């Protein structure tokens, strides 16, 4: 019998998203925890996918991705952010945003390199850094504003800092970076070799007339950045697991060295379908309006409850403070909410290394209105 091997991630267990979704299924609760839509994507996109499958586009795609799709991505980025990426040498199609993030960290982070992250943080960042021997330095953004004190961030920077990971718009807080944030970031990385990994999977879901400030809009940042995005969030196809990484050629060359031995390439007919579908900009230009209506529907429904609704500037997540309802920690409150009130959420403490509890939970509003209406009805009884 082989002896139990030493784990490379001894403190990592099942993700909070899996835990809460399983609990929701067990208790027949409305699942507003995990971030996926409960409505279908456009039938036109589904027909395109089926068409390319039937036409026989079912073998390996090129390592970097189908050229037609990369060209459409380059066009989208140029139109949206006035930034130029060469489709062949600077854009790589990936198996979702998380694979792109994993590959970027695997490519550049070596043992004892330091990586700065901002909490509350998407849960794949830290374990991946640790997997490759890196050291995580954290800045905690706190309720209710989740602002960044760049003077504190500056003190986290050392000669060992290899990378700064940004998530804009931020999951779970729903906050977006402002011009002053970008200005301070530029000051910090100027005259350094620090790389930026910019997770922008919610870039097209920004509300109230705000502008998404992509890292690629700023030449001083673009030259050192790997930009990650996702079609799952763009077209309601999280199960397709297709995203991309855009980066200067020198960074892309290194990224692809790892990418080729990770997955090599991504689903061919679905790439073909997306390339054709993206030729019509209207398929994604109205996304912010679509989700703002859902955000507003949820917020209006909860306005008369005892929950405190925190600002939601982007993503499809709404943060709620529940301190007037319960003094339980957020994990216990979220569990009770699922079991007794049939609404599953995510406790914010799961996004902090030290499990910071500020009595905040996250709800996903990428749902049918009837789903949200039923959840509101249940939550209004608290």
C-alpha positions in Angstrom: 0.0 0.0 0.0 1.4 3.4 -1.0 1.8 5.8 1.9 -0.2 9.0 1.9 1.7 11.6 -0.1 2.4 15.1 1.2 -0.1 17.6 -0.4 1.1 20.6 -2.3 -2.0 22.4 -1.2 -2.6 21.1 2.3 -5.0 23.8 3.4 -7.2 23.7 0.3 -10.5 21.9 0.4 -13.7 21.9 -1.7 -14.6 25.4 -3.0 -17.3 27.3 -1.3 -19.2 27.5 -4.6 -19.4 23.7 -4.7 -20.3 23.5 -1.0 -23.2 26.0 -1.3 -24.5 24.6 -4.6 -24.6 21.1 -3.0 -26.4 22.4 0.0 -28.9 24.2 -2.3 -29.6 21.0 -4.1 -29.9 19.0 -0.9 -32.5 21.4 0.5 -34.2 22.4 -2.8 -33.2 26.0 -2.3 -33.0 28.7 -4.9 -29.4 28.8 -6.0 -28.1 32.4 -6.0 -24.7 31.2 -4.9 -22.7 29.9 -7.8 -22.2 32.5 -10.6 -24.0 31.0 -13.6 -27.2 32.0 -15.5 -30.3 29.8 -15.2 -31.5 31.0 -18.6 -30.3 29.8 -22.0 -28.0 31.5 -24.5 -29.1 32.9 -27.8 -30.4 30.1 -30.1 -28.5 31.7 -33.0 -25.2 30.8 -31.2 -26.4 27.3 -30.4 -27.4 26.8 -34.1 -24.0 28.0 -35.2 -22.3 25.5 -32.9 -24.4 22.7 -34.1 -23.8 23.7 -37.7 -20.0 23.6 -37.3 -20.2 20.3 -35.6 -22.3 18.9 -38.5 -19.9 20.3 -41.0 -17.0 18.3 -39.5 -15.0 20.9 -37.7 -14.3 18.4 -34.9 -10.5 18.0 -34.9 -7.8 19.9 -33.0 -7.7 23.6 -33.3 -4.3 25.5 -33.6 -2.5 25.9 -30.3 -3.3 29.6 -30.1 -6.8 29.3 -31.3 -8.9 29.7 -34.4 -7.7 32.7 -36.3 -11.2 34.0 -37.1 -12.0 34.1 -33.4 -8.8 35.8 -32.5 -9.4 38.4 -35.1 -12.9 39.2 -33.7 -11.4 39.5 -30.2 -8.7 41.9 -31.5 -11.4 43.9 -33.2 -13.6 44.0 -30.0 -10.6 45.1 -27.8 -9.7 47.9 -30.3 -13.3 49.1 -30.5 -13.8 49.0 -26.8 -10.4 50.1 -25.4 -8.5 51.6 -28.4 -5.7 49.0 -27.8 -4.1 46.9 -30.5 -3.3 43.2 -30.2 -2.0 41.1 -33.1 -4.4 38.2 -33.4 -1.7 35.6 -34.3 1.0 36.5 -31.8 -0.8 38.3 -28.9 -4.1 36.5 -28.3 -4.5 32.9 -27.1 -7.8 31.1 -26.7 -8.1 29.3 -23.4 -10.4 26.8 -21.7 -12.1 29.5 -19.7 -10.8 32.4 -17.7 -9.6 30.3 -14.8 -7.3 28.2 -17.1 -5.8 31.4 -18.5 -5.2 32.7 -14.9 -3.6 29.4 -13.9 -1.4 29.3 -17.0 -0.2 32.9 -16.5 0.8 32.2 -12.9 2.4 28.9 -13.9 4.4 30.6 -16.6 5.9 33.5 -14.7 5.8 32.8 -10.9 8.8 31.0 -9.5 9.7 29.8 -6.0 9.7 32.7 -3.5 8.4 35.2 -6.0 5.9 37.5 -4.4 2.4 38.1 -5.8 0.1 40.9 -4.6 -3.6 40.2 -4.6 -6.6 42.2 -3.4 -9.1 40.6 -1.1 -12.0 39.7 -1.3 -10.4 37.7 -4.1 -11.6 35.0 -6.5 -10.5 31.8 -5.0 -8.2 30.4 -7.7 -5.5 33.1 -7.3 -3.8 32.2 -4.1 -3.7 28.4 -4.4 -2.2 28.7 -7.9 0.5 31.0 -6.7 1.3 28.6 -3.8 1.3 25.6 -6.1 4.3 27.1 -8.0 6.2 28.2 -4.8 5.2 31.8 -4.8 4.4 33.9 -1.8 1.1 35.8 -1.6 1.0 39.4 -0.2 -2.6 40.5 0.5 -4.3 43.9 0.6 -7.7 43.6 2.3 -10.5 45.7 0.9 -13.3 46.0 3.5 -17.0 46.7 3.6 -18.9 48.8 2.8 -16.7 50.6 0.2 -14.0 48.0 -0.7 -11.6 50.8 -1.6 -7.9 50.4 -2.2 -5.4 52.4 -0.2 -2.5 52.5 -2.6 -0.1 53.8 0.0 -0.5 50.5 1.8 -0.2 48.5 -1.4 3.1 50.4 -2.2 4.5 49.0 1.1 3.7 45.5 0.0 6.0 45.9 -3.0 9.5 44.6 -2.7 12.4 43.5 -5.0 10.8 40.0 -4.9 7.4 41.2 -6.3 6.8 39.4 -9.6 3.1 40.0 -10.2 0.1 42.0 -9.2 -3.3 40.3 -9.8 -6.3 42.6 -10.4 -9.9 41.6 -10.8 -11.9 44.4 -12.4 -14.9 44.5 -12.1 -14.3 42.7 -8.8 -15.9 39.4 -7.9 -17.4 39.4 -5.2 -17.7 43.0 -4.2 -19.0 44.4 -7.6 -16.6 47.4 -7.4 -14.7 48.8 -10.4 -11.4 50.5 -10.7 -11.4 54.3 -11.1 -9.0 56.6 -12.9 -7.2 57.4 -9.6 -6.7 53.7 -9.0 -5.1 53.3 -12.4 -2.9 56.4 -11.8 -1.6 55.0 -8.5 -1.0 51.6 -10.1 1.1 53.1 -12.8 3.2 54.9 -10.2 3.8 51.7 -8.4 5.0 49.6 -11.3 6.9 52.3 -13.1 10.6 51.5 -13.4 10.0 47.9 -12.2 9.7 44.5 -13.9 6.4 43.7 -12.1 3.8 41.9 -14.3 0.1 42.5 -14.1 -2.4 39.8 -14.4 -5.7 41.5 -15.1 -8.8 39.4 -14.6 -11.5 41.2 -16.6 -14.1 38.5 -17.2 -16.9 40.9 -16.2 -15.7 43.8 -18.4 -19.0 44.0 -20.3 -21.1 44.1 -17.2 -20.7 47.6 -15.8 -23.6 49.7 -14.5 -24.9 53.3 -14.1 -23.0 54.7 -17.1 -19.6 53.8 -15.6 -16.8 52.9 -17.9 -14.8 49.8 -17.6 -11.1 50.9 -17.4 -9.3 47.9 -19.0 -5.6 47.6 -18.2 -4.9 47.6 -22.0 -6.1 51.2 -22.3 -2.9 52.4 -20.7 0.3 51.8 -22.7 2.5 51.9 -19.5 0.4 49.0 -18.2 -0.4 47.1 -21.4 3.3 46.4 -22.1 3.6 44.4 -18.8 0.1 42.9 -18.6 -1.8 39.7 -19.3 -5.4 40.4 -19.8 -7.9 37.6 -19.2 -11.5 37.5 -20.4 -14.3 34.9 -20.7 -17.0 34.1 -23.2 -18.9 32.4 -20.4 -19.8 35.7 -18.9 -20.2 37.4 -22.3 -22.7 35.1 -23.9 -24.2 33.1 -20.9 -22.2 30.0 -21.8 -20.2 29.2 -18.6 -20.3 25.5 -19.4 -18.5 26.0 -22.7 -15.4 27.0 -20.7 -13.8 29.3 -23.4 -11.9 32.4 -22.7 -8.7 34.1 -23.8 -5.5 35.8 -22.8 -4.3 38.9 -24.6 -0.7 40.0 -23.9 2.3 41.5 -25.8 4.2 39.0 -27.9 7.1 38.4 -25.5 4.7 37.5 -22.7 2.4 35.5 -25.1 5.4 33.4 -26.3 6.1 32.3 -22.8 2.4 31.8 -21.9 2.0 29.5 -24.8 5.0 27.3 -23.8 3.0 26.3 -20.7 -0.4 26.5 -22.4 0.6 23.8 -25.0 1.3 21.3 -22.2 -1.7 22.2 -20.1 -4.5 21.8 -22.6 -2.8 22.5 -26.0 -6.0 23.8 -27.6 -9.7 24.5 -27.1 -12.9 23.1 -28.6 -12.8 23.7 -32.3 -16.5 23.9 -33.4 -17.4 26.2 -30.5 -14.5 28.5 -31.4 -15.9 28.6 -35.0 -19.3 29.4 -33.7 -18.1 32.2 -31.5 -16.0 33.7 -34.3 -19.1 33.9 -36.5 -21.4 35.2 -33.7 -19.0 38.0 -32.7 -19.3 39.6 -36.1 -22.4 41.3 -34.8 -21.4 43.7 -32.0 -25.0 43.9 -30.8 -24.7 40.4 -29.4 -22.7 41.9 -26.5 -23.1 45.7 -26.6 -26.4 45.5 -24.6 -25.0 43.2 -21.9 -24.6 45.9 -19.2 -28.2 47.1 -19.7 -29.5 43.6 -19.6 -27.8 42.8 -16.3 -28.5 46.3 -14.8 -32.2 45.6 -15.2 -31.7 42.4 -13.2 -29.6 44.1 -10.6 -32.2 46.8 -10.2 -35.0 44.2 -10.0 -33.2 42.4 -7.1 -32.3 45.7 -5.3 -35.8 47.1 -5.6 -37.2 43.8 -4.3 -34.9 43.8 -1.3 -35.1 47.6 -0.6 -37.8 47.2 2.2 -36.0 44.3 3.9 -33.5 44.6 6.8 -30.6 43.8 4.5 -28.2 46.6 3.7 -27.5 46.6 -0.1 -23.9 47.5 -0.8 -22.9 49.3 -4.0 -22.8 47.1 -7.1 -21.0 48.8 -10.0 -20.3 45.7 -12.1 -20.4 41.9 -12.3 -23.7 40.0 -11.7 -23.3 39.8 -8.0 -25.0 41.8 -5.2 -23.4 42.1 -1.8 -25.7 42.3 1.3 -24.9 43.1 4.9 -27.2 41.2 7.2 -26.1 42.6 10.6 -29.6 43.9 11.5 -31.0 40.4 10.9 -28.5 38.1 12.6 -25.3 38.1 14.7 -24.1 34.8 13.3 -20.9 34.6 11.3 -21.5 34.7 7.5 -20.9 31.0 6.9 -23.4 30.0 9.5 -25.9 32.6 8.3 -25.6 31.5 4.7 -26.1 27.9 5.7 -29.2 28.8 7.7 -30.5 30.9 4.9 -30.2 27.9 2.5 -31.7 25.3 4.8 -34.5 27.3 6.5 -35.3 30.1 3.9 -34.4 28.2 0.7 -32.0 30.8 -0.8 -28.4 29.8 -1.3 -25.7 32.6 -1.2 -21.9 32.8 -0.7 -20.4 34.1 2.5 -17.8 36.8 1.9 -15.4 35.3 4.4 -14.6 32.6 1.8 -12.8 35.3 -0.3 -10.4 36.2 2.5 -7.4 34.1 3.7 -8.1 34.9 7.4 -11.8 34.3 6.9 -12.7 38.0 7.7 -16.3 38.1 8.8 -18.1 41.4 8.2 -21.6 39.9 8.0 -21.7 40.1 4.2 -23.1 37.6 1.7 -23.1 37.5 -2.1 -26.1 36.8 -4.3 -26.0 36.1 -8.0 -28.6 37.9 -10.1 -27.8 36.3 -13.4 -31.2 34.5 -13.1 -34.6 34.6 -14.7 -36.8 37.2 -13.1 -39.2 34.5 -11.8 -36.2 33.0 -10.0 -35.2 36.3 -8.5 -38.9 37.1 -7.6 -39.2 33.8 -5.6 -35.8 34.5 -3.8 -37.0 38.0 -2.9 -40.2 36.6 -1.5 -38.3 34.2 0.7 -35.8 36.8 1.9 -38.5 39.4 2.6 -39.7 37.1 5.4 -36.5 37.5 7.4 
